């Protein structure tokens, strides 16, 4: 697995490519002064100069640091990043005399498993400064590797050749391919999935009159896509997408209330929603139980029964892309569900 071996300078054929990101706590600024910017940039470069490491891209923002790195299989990515994290935290504290932590959490590491995924990540990072309102034109942002890749700025220690080689054999060919790759800005939906996967945005659970609670960790691609499909950052709205789809599958003749219903169809529907939520790593069975106002132990038993039925196993195994496509088809032109989905009061 991993990006194909068009990237030079890495001794191991089993090296993997990672997207790495750090987020500052409110009030902290990675770009607080010019000296701090230079120190963070140089430290990021030095962290990848040892054998078996290769920095493919970097981006420094006031509240975020992003990098794409290729690391030898024998190296500990977590240890490399932990060392960088400690040094940067100390420098930011020295630059800003504020009490409290510098980082919102540990470095987030996302494995890049294909060349297509690498191209997608480059596109997102190229447009990130625009998204964060640091500039209006992606290619104009100074604290990123994009201008170096495009030849409009000297490398100053950063080697653009490994990433350029993914896009073409010559500089001209590679730069043209990079322009085509990043020409289209990400959509709002693409941004929200990407941010949720990296913990830059966190979903919340909200049931009835209970206060909203933020989820404390990033989501994977399946769960993030479901959250965005729900139209908000609330896990409960994502569960309603699954509710709507399940109702159409098991009881298409008319609406049923999965929150208040006591029929066997309603019991089965709640269990299927819980199985799908668990299968796509959206949330735990306990969260689904709270969503429906049911006991977790009871719901767990009903989930077990669903998994024992062949017809329900087929429903649970439905790919997420198909669920979302069919859920969209179930909506009226004004975006309302054709099958009423009840909200717990």
C-alpha positions in Angstrom: 0.0 0.0 0.0 1.1 3.6 -0.3 1.9 6.0 -3.1 3.8 4.4 -6.0 7.5 4.5 -6.0 8.0 7.6 -8.1 9.3 9.4 -5.1 13.1 9.3 -4.8 15.5 9.2 -1.9 13.7 6.8 0.4 15.7 3.6 1.0 12.8 1.3 1.8 10.3 0.1 -0.7 7.8 -0.2 2.2 7.8 3.5 3.1 4.4 5.0 3.7 3.1 8.5 3.0 1.3 10.5 5.7 -0.8 13.6 6.0 0.2 15.3 9.3 -1.6 18.2 11.0 -1.4 20.2 14.2 -4.0 22.7 15.5 -3.3 25.5 17.9 -5.6 26.3 20.8 -7.6 29.5 20.7 -5.3 32.6 21.1 -2.1 30.8 20.0 -0.4 31.8 16.8 2.2 29.7 14.9 3.0 32.8 12.9 3.3 35.2 15.8 6.5 36.8 14.5 8.9 36.3 11.6 11.5 34.6 13.7 9.0 32.0 14.9 7.9 31.3 11.4 11.5 30.7 10.2 12.2 28.5 13.2 9.1 26.3 12.7 9.8 26.0 9.0 13.4 25.0 9.5 12.6 22.6 12.3 10.0 20.9 10.1 12.6 20.5 7.3 15.3 19.2 9.7 12.9 16.6 11.1 12.7 15.0 7.7 16.4 15.2 6.7 17.4 11.9 8.3 17.6 8.8 6.1 14.2 7.2 5.6 12.3 10.5 5.8 11.1 12.8 3.1 9.0 16.0 3.4 6.8 16.3 0.3 4.8 19.4 1.2 4.3 21.8 4.1 1.8 24.6 5.0 2.1 27.0 8.0 -1.0 28.9 9.1 -1.7 31.0 12.2 -3.7 28.2 13.8 -2.6 25.1 11.8 0.5 23.3 10.6 0.2 20.7 7.8 2.7 18.5 6.2 2.9 15.5 3.8 5.7 13.2 4.6 7.0 9.9 3.3 8.5 7.8 6.2 10.4 4.6 6.1 8.6 1.5 7.5 11.3 1.2 10.2 10.7 4.7 11.5 8.2 5.6 14.1 6.0 8.4 12.7 4.6 9.1 16.1 8.0 9.6 17.7 9.2 11.9 14.9 6.1 14.0 15.2 6.2 14.0 19.0 9.7 15.5 19.0 8.6 18.3 16.6 5.5 18.9 18.7 7.4 19.5 21.9 9.9 21.9 20.3 7.2 24.0 18.5 5.1 24.2 21.7 8.1 25.6 23.6 8.9 28.1 20.9 5.2 29.4 20.7 5.2 29.8 24.5 8.3 31.8 24.3 6.9 34.0 21.6 3.5 34.4 23.3 3.5 35.0 27.1 0.2 33.2 27.6 -0.7 30.5 30.1 -2.2 27.2 29.0 -1.5 24.6 26.2 -0.3 25.5 22.8 -1.9 22.6 20.8 -5.5 21.5 20.8 -4.3 17.9 20.7 -1.6 15.6 19.4 -0.5 15.5 15.8 -3.2 14.0 13.6 -1.7 11.4 11.2 -3.7 10.3 8.1 -2.3 7.5 5.9 -2.2 8.4 2.2 -2.8 5.1 0.5 -2.7 6.0 -3.2 -1.4 8.5 -5.7 -5.0 9.7 -6.2 -5.2 10.4 -2.5 -1.9 12.3 -2.6 -3.2 14.5 -5.4 -6.4 15.1 -3.5 -4.5 16.1 -0.3 -2.3 18.5 -2.2 -5.4 20.2 -3.7 -6.9 20.6 -0.2 -3.7 22.0 1.3 -3.2 24.3 -1.7 -6.6 25.9 -1.1 -6.4 25.8 2.7 -5.0 29.4 3.1 -8.0 30.7 1.1 -10.4 28.7 3.2 -8.8 30.2 6.3 -9.0 33.7 4.7 -5.3 34.2 4.7 -5.2 35.1 1.0 -7.5 35.3 -2.0 -5.3 33.3 -4.5 -3.9 29.9 -3.4 -0.6 30.4 -5.3 0.1 33.7 -3.5 0.3 32.3 0.1 4.0 32.7 1.2 4.2 30.1 4.0 3.7 27.0 2.0 5.5 24.7 -0.5 3.2 25.5 -3.4 5.1 28.5 -4.7 8.3 26.4 -4.5 6.6 23.6 -6.5 5.5 26.1 -9.1 9.0 27.7 -9.4 7.9 31.1 -8.2 10.0 31.0 -5.0 13.4 29.4 -4.1 13.3 26.2 -2.0 15.5 27.5 0.9 16.2 24.0 2.0 13.0 22.4 0.8 13.4 19.9 -2.1 10.4 20.0 -4.4 11.6 17.3 -6.8 10.1 14.3 -5.0 6.5 15.6 -5.1 7.0 17.1 -8.6 8.1 13.7 -9.9 4.6 12.3 -9.1 3.1 14.8 -11.6 5.6 14.6 -14.5 9.1 13.8 -15.6 10.1 17.4 -16.4 9.6 20.6 -14.4 7.3 22.1 -17.0 5.2 18.9 -17.3 4.9 18.6 -13.5 3.9 22.2 -13.0 1.2 22.0 -15.6 -0.1 18.9 -14.0 -0.1 20.5 -10.6 -2.0 23.5 -11.9 -4.7 21.2 -13.3 -4.8 19.3 -10.1 -5.5 22.3 -7.9 -7.4 24.4 -10.4 -10.9 23.6 -8.9 -11.4 24.8 -5.3 -12.9 22.2 -2.9 -16.6 22.3 -2.3 -18.1 23.1 1.1 -19.0 19.4 1.5 -15.4 18.4 0.7 -14.0 20.9 3.2 -16.3 19.7 6.0 -15.4 16.0 5.5 -11.7 16.8 5.3 -11.9 19.0 8.5 -13.9 16.4 10.4 -11.4 13.7 9.5 -8.5 15.8 10.9 -10.3 17.0 14.0 -10.2 20.6 12.8 -14.0 20.5 13.3 -15.6 18.3 15.8 -19.2 16.9 15.6 -21.6 17.1 18.5 -24.2 14.9 20.0 -27.5 16.5 20.9 -30.5 14.6 22.2 -33.7 16.3 23.2 -33.2 19.0 25.8 -29.7 17.6 26.9 -26.8 20.0 26.3 -24.7 19.3 23.2 -21.5 17.4 23.7 -18.5 17.7 21.3 -16.9 14.4 20.1 -13.3 14.4 21.3 -11.6 12.7 18.3 -11.4 13.0 14.5 -13.7 10.8 12.4 -12.8 8.5 9.6 -14.0 9.1 6.0 -17.3 7.1 6.4 -18.4 8.8 9.5 -17.4 12.3 8.3 -19.3 11.8 5.1 -22.4 10.8 7.0 -22.1 13.8 9.3 -21.9 16.1 6.3 -24.9 14.4 4.6 -26.9 15.2 7.7 -26.5 18.9 6.9 -24.9 19.9 10.2 -22.1 18.9 12.6 -24.6 17.0 14.7 -24.4 13.2 14.9 -28.1 13.1 15.5 -28.8 14.6 12.1 -26.5 12.0 10.5 -28.5 9.3 12.4 -31.7 10.7 10.8 -30.2 10.1 7.4 -29.9 6.5 8.3 -33.4 6.5 9.8 -34.9 7.8 6.6 -33.1 5.2 4.5 -33.9 2.3 6.9 -37.6 3.2 6.9 -37.7 3.2 3.1 -36.0 -0.2 3.1 -38.2 -2.1 5.7 -41.5 -0.2 5.6 -41.9 1.8 2.4 -45.7 1.9 2.5 -45.9 4.7 5.1 -44.0 6.4 7.8 -43.1 4.9 11.1 -41.8 6.6 14.3 -38.6 4.9 15.3 -38.5 7.0 18.5 -41.9 6.2 19.9 -43.0 3.1 18.0 -43.3 -0.2 19.8 -44.1 -2.5 16.8 -41.7 -5.2 15.7 -41.0 -3.1 12.6 -39.9 -0.1 14.7 -37.8 -2.3 16.9 -36.1 -3.8 13.9 -35.6 -0.3 12.4 -33.9 1.1 15.5 -31.6 -1.9 15.6 -30.7 -1.5 11.9 -29.9 2.1 12.4 -27.6 1.2 15.3 -25.9 -1.5 13.3 -25.3 0.9 10.4 -24.0 3.6 12.7 -21.5 1.1 14.2 -20.6 -0.4 10.9 -19.7 3.0 9.5 -18.1 4.1 12.7 -20.4 7.0 13.2 -21.1 6.5 16.9 -21.5 3.8 19.5 -24.6 1.7 20.3 -24.9 3.7 23.5 -25.2 7.0 21.5 -27.9 5.5 19.2 -29.8 4.3 22.3 -29.8 7.8 23.7 -30.9 9.1 20.3 -33.9 6.9 20.4 -34.5 7.1 24.2 -33.9 3.4 24.7 -31.9 1.2 27.0 -28.5 0.3 25.6 -28.7 -3.3 26.7 -32.1 -3.7 25.0 -30.9 -2.2 21.8 -27.7 -4.3 21.8 -29.9 -7.5 22.0 -32.0 -6.2 19.1 -28.8 -5.5 17.1 -27.6 -9.1 17.7 -30.9 -10.4 16.4 -30.6 -8.2 13.2 -27.1 -9.6 12.5 -28.5 -13.1 12.8 -31.1 -12.5 10.0 -29.8 -12.9 6.4 -32.0 -10.1 5.0 -30.8 -7.7 7.6 -27.2 -8.6 7.0 -27.6 -7.5 3.4 -29.0 -4.2 4.6 -26.1 -3.6 7.0 -23.6 -4.5 4.3 -24.9 -1.8 1.9 -22.0 0.5 0.9 -22.2 4.0 2.3 -22.1 5.6 -1.2 -25.3 3.7 -2.1 -27.0 4.7 1.1 -26.3 8.3 0.5 -27.3 8.1 -3.1 -30.6 6.5 -2.3 -31.2 8.9 0.7 -30.9 11.8 -1.7 -33.4 10.2 -4.0 -35.8 9.9 -1.1 -35.9 13.6 -0.7 -38.4 16.0 -2.3 -37.2 18.8 -4.6 -37.2 21.2 -1.6 -34.9 18.8 0.3 -37.5 17.4 2.7 -37.6 13.6 3.3 -40.4 11.8 1.5 -40.7 9.5 4.6 -41.2 11.5 7.8 -38.4 11.2 10.3 -39.5 11.9 13.8 -37.4 13.9 16.2 -37.3 13.0 19.8 -38.9 15.8 21.9 
